[in-house]
């Protein structure tokens, strides 16, 4: 259980960081918010991808949910910036 939580935090940090990298300009949000939005993006994207019928038949690393997580996290970062009126530079 604790390993799953730590893993989610690490993957969320990676996904959040990648999401910030793909967005143009600089986002004025903290690292904690980046990790939280990365975790949320990963969870939402994974759920959505599997609801749409994705099946990792070959095993191994699951690229589709990971890339979808980056996209969803990027959208969440943009939405967070708009909701808090923090402008991207």
N, C-alpha and C positions, 0 to 999 in steps of 0.2 A: 504494500500500500504506500509506504513512504517513498519507495523507489519510483513508483508511478508518478507521484506528485513531483518529485525532484526531476524526473525525466520530462514531465509536462512543462515545468518551469524552464528547463534548458532548451527544449524544442521551441517553446514560446519565445524565448529570448532570441533564438536564431531566426525564427520566422518574422518576428517583429523587426529585427535589424535588417533583414533582407527586404522587408516591405518598405522600410524607410529609405533603403538604398535605391529602390526602383522608382520612388517618387521624386519628381524634380524639386529642386530647392531644398531649403533647410526647414525641418519641422521643429518647432519649439515645444517639445514635450519631453518629459523626464524618462529616464531609463525604466523606472517602475511602470509607468503608463505604457511604454513600448512593450514590455514583457507581458503585461496584462492583456493588451490588445492583440499581441501575438498568440497568446494562449487562446483567447476567444476566437480569433480568426482561424486557428487550427481546428478547434472543436466544431465551429460552425461549418467550415469547409469539409471536414471529414464526414460529418453527418450528412451534408448535402450530397457529396460525391457518392456515398454509399446508398442514399435514398434514390439516386438516379441510376443505380444498378452496377456501379463499379465493383469488380471482383479481381483481386490480385491473385490470379491462379498460379503464377510462377513463383510466388513467395518473394522474399528479399525486400529491399527498400521500396516503399510505396511512393513513387514520384508524383502521381496524379493528386492524391490528397495533400502532399507537401506543397506542390506548386499552387494548388487551389487555396491552401492556407495562406500563402504569401499574398495572393491577390485579395482575398477577403480581409486580411490584416491591413493591407494598404488602403482598402476602402474604409475600414474602421478608423484608421489614422486620419484620413481626410475628413471623415464624419466627425471625429473628435475635435479636430482643428476648427471645423465650421461651427460646432456646437459651443465651443469655448471662445470663439472669435479670435483664435490665435492664427495669425497670418503666416503663410509660408514665405520665406525670403528667397 
